[in-house]
Amino acid sequence: MPRYLRNFIIILLVLAVLYGLDIVFQGRLISPYFVRILMLSGIAITLAVSLNLINGFTGQFSIGHAGFMAVGAYSSAYFSVNYGMNLANTLGGGKLGWVVALGAATLIGAAVAGFAGLAVGIPSLRLKGDYLAIVTLGFGQIIVVFLNNIEAVGGARGYSGIPIVKSFFWIFLIAILSIREDELAAEAMGVNTTRYKVMAFVISSAMAGAGGVLLAHFDGYLNPKSFEFIKSFEILIMIILGGLGSIVGSVLGAILLTVLPEALRGFAEYRMVIYSLLLIILMITRPQGLLGSTAAFKGWRGRKRAKTRESKRRLSEAKATLSEPKSDSSLGKEKPR
């Protein structure tokens, strides 16, 4: 079977599965609470894999990812409120109209965030380590200050009236596309030049903007406080927990850090204490992350098995050495008469 035909069939199967799951979730066969957590996990996956491209593959250190997320969220929300609903109604107001409107909003949010990443990346990616971290953190805080003072998007009161589109299909389609773009951009990291770093920074910013688009249309309300530096640190913890440079690890970290606070909600006031302790214990016992620098799920058990195999190998070599007959050269020479 030709490769393009196989890829086409895989794409159709993925779309069919996502659409089928979307129908199941829209039919309320599963609790809306669990569906909400699942969709928030999909948004978190998009954000985590996008930051992993910068911090995991290019070796840079960015902590202003929430700023790019805010740019994508607000630009797409402004489009949807002022133009998107009219576009959907012009196309009949049905599912097709909203798919086109949401698709346009996603492209606009990703494009604007990508341009913001280009504007930040060109002058700052020649910096390394702490300097780049300070620049990106400053960018994120500047975006929050601007949003607090722009009345066209609600200012400090927040931006409401955004069309709500809670679609499992759309959220996880964006998440899958983000993972694919993350892999393609990572393949280009073999040449460690400023050009490729800027390219990775722009792709990462655009994916963060797409994540912001999904969040804006998930709740229908945005507030600048949701995009302060704490949000950037939450995304950073996801990729550190999963393992820097591991796409699967980023996905796993995003899911864990979305589900874990909800799973601990029954512990009331001790929830955040337990949550913090679990993270600290994990970082002490496995500082490289769950899947960092190793294949999936090869932890201490793998190392233990490796040690066991090494011990068995040495034991077998020792037995083989003892069982070998001694050579003539090792025997004492016969004394002359």
N, C-alpha and C positions, 0 to 999 in steps of 0.2 A: 504494500500500500504506500503511495507517495506521502512524503512527510507533510505537505500542505493539507492533503485530504485528512490525514490523521489528526492534525491540529484543529482543523475545522470541525471534525466530529467531537473532539474533546471540548471545544468551545460550546457547541450546541448542547452537549450533555451537562456542562456546568450551568449554562443558562436555564436549562430545563429543571435541574435540581433546585436552583435558587428560586425560580418561579413557583415550583411546586411547594417549597417550604414557605414562601410568602403567602400562598393561598391558605395553607394550613394555619399559619399564625394569624392571618386576617380573619379566619373563621372562628377565632377564639376557642379552638380546641385545647389550647395550652393557656395557662394563667397569664394575663397581661403583664404581671410583675416579672415573671421569668423571661417573657419576650422582650421586655424593656431592658433587662440586664444583658440579654444576648445581643441586642442591637447596640447598646453602649459598648459592649466588648468589641463589636465590629468597628465602631468609630475609633476606639482605643488602639486597635490593631493598625489602622491606617496611620495614626499619629506615631506609633512606636516604630514601625518599619521605616517611616520617613526620616525620623531622627537617627535611626541606626545607620542610615546611609552616610551621614556626616560623621557621627561619633564612632561608629563601628568600622567603617571601611576606609574612609579617607584619613583617619587618625587625627581629625580636628576635634575641638571641644566646644559645642554650642549649647547654651542654656537660655536661648531666647525663642524657643520653638513656639511658645504660646502667642508670640507677636505675629508670626506668619499665619497661625491658625486664626487669629482675630481678624487679620486683613481679609482672608478668604471668607470668613463668616459674615462680616459686616458688608463687604462689597456684594456678595451674593444675596444677602437679605435685602439690601437696598434695591437691587435689581428686581427681586421677586415682588416686593411690596409695590413698587412704582411701575414696573413694566411686565413682570412675569405673569401676574394674574390676568392682565389684559390679553397677553399672548395666549394663555391657556383658554380663555373665553372665546377668543377669535377663532381658535381651532376646534371649537365645539364644546369646550369645558369638560370633556370626558377624560378618560385615562390617557389617550394619545396627547391631548393638549397639555396635561400636567407632566407627562414624560418629557415632552419637548421643552417646556418651561423649566423643569428641574435640571434637565441636561444642560440648557443654556446657562442657568445659574451656577452649576458646578464648573463649567468651563470658564466662566467669568471669574469666579472665586479663585480657582487654581491659577489662572493666568495672572491676575493681579498679585497674588501671593508670590508667584514665580518672578514677576518683575521686581517685587520688593526684595526677594532673595538675591536677584542680580545686582540691585543697587547696593545692597549690604555686602555681597560677596566679593565684588570686584576690588574695592579698596581694602577690605579687611582680611581676606583669606591669605594674604602674604604674612599675616601675623600667625603666631602659634600659641598653643597652650592657654595660659591664663589670660593673655591679651585678647585673643579671639573670644573667649568666654565673656569677658567684660564688655566687648563691643556688642555681642548678640544680646546680652542681658540688658544693656542700655537701650538697644533697639526695641526690645519688648516693652520696656517701661515707657518709652516715648510714645509707642502706639497706644498704650493705655491712657496716657495723659491726653493725647489727641482725641480719643474716643469720648473721654469724659467731657470734652468741651465742644464737640460737634453736635449741634442741636438737630441737624438733619437726620441723624441716626439715634436720636433720643438722649444724647449726652449721658450724664450720670444716672438718669432715671432708668436707662435701659431702652432697648429697641423692641417694641411689641408689634403685633399684627402680622408677623411673618407666617406665610402659609405652612401648615404642619403637614409633613409627608413622612409618615412612619412606615417605611417600606424595608422589609428584610432584604428583598431583592436588590434594591439600590445601594443600601449600606454595605452589604457584603460583596457586591460587584465592584464597588470602589476599593474595598479592602483587598480583593484579589488582584485588581489592577495595580494597586500600590506595591504589593509583594512582587509582582512581575517586573515592574519598573525598577524596583530596588535591586533585583537580581541582575537586570540588564546593565544598570549603571555601575553595579559593583564589578562587573566584568571589565569595565573600562578603567578600573583603578590600577591596572598593571603599570601604567606610566604615571609616576607621582609628580605631576606638574600642576601649576596654578590653573591652567585651562581646564583640566579634568576636575579639579576641586571645585571650581566655580560652577561647572556643569552639574556636578553632584549636589552642590548647594542649591541651585535653582530647582532641580528636580525634587529635592527634599522639601523645599519651601512650597512648591506647587502642590505636593501631596498633603502637606500640613494644611494648606488652604482648602483642599478638597475635604479634609477631615472637619475643618471649621464649617464648611457648607452643610455637611451632614448634621452637625450639631445644631446649627442655626434653624434648620427645618425640622429637627426632631422635636424640640420643645416649643418652637414658635416665639422664643424670647431670648434676647441677648443682653448681657450686662458686662461692662468693662471689667468689673471685679473678677469675672470668671476667667480672665486671661492675664492675670498678674503672674509674677515670677513663680508663685507656688505651683501653677499649672505646668510650667516648663519643668520644674523639678519632678513633678509626678510622672511626666513622660520620660524624663531621664532615668528615674528609678526603674521604670518598666524595662528599658533596654539593658540596664546594669544587672537587674535581677535575672533576665533571660540569658544574658551573656553578650558582650559587645562583639559585633561582627557576625552574629548568628541570626539569620532571618527567622528561623523556627523559634529560637529563643526569644526574639522580640514579640512574636505572636503569643507565645506561652506567657511571657511576663505581662503583656497587656491584658490577657484574659484573667490571670491570677489577681492582678491589682484592681481589676474591676469587680471580680466576684468576691474576693476575700473580705472587703469591708462590709458587703451585704450579708455574707455568711456569718459574720461576727456581730451582726446587728442585735441579736438576742442577748448579748452581754451588756447592753446599755452603756453605762459610763465607762466600763472597762474595755470597750471595743477597740478604741484607738491605741490603748496601752498594749493590748495583746497583739494588735496589728503591727505596731512598731517593734515589739520584742521578736516576733517571727521574722521580720526583715533583718534585724540585727543578727539573730542566730544564723540565718541563711548566709549572710555576708561573711560571718566569721568562719563557718564551716566550709563554705564554697565561695571564695571571693571572686572567682572568675565568672560567676553566674551559673545558672542551671545548665546551659548548653554552651557556655563559652569555651572555646579552644578544644572542645572534645566533640565527638559524635553524640547523637541523641542518646540520653539516658545512660552514658558510660560514666559512672561515678566511682565511689569507693569499691563497689562490687567488682567492677572491671579491673581496678588496680589489684584487688585481692586475688582475682583469678589469674592475673598476669604473674603475680608473685608465686602463686601455687604452681603454675606451669614452669616457671624458672627453677623452682626448687626440685620439681620432678625431673627436669632436664639435667640438672647438675647431679642428682642422685643416680640417674641412669648412666651418665658418663663415668661416674666413679665406679659403678658396678662393672661397666664394660672394661675399664682399666684394670680392675682386679682380676677379672676373668681371663684376660689375655695371657697366653703362655709367654714365659720369659724367653727372650732371644738368646742365642748362643754367646753373644758378646757380653751378656750380663753374667754368664757362668764363670767361675774361676778357672783359670788356665791350668792344665795338668802339669804338675811339677816334673822337671826332667829327672831321669834316673841317674 
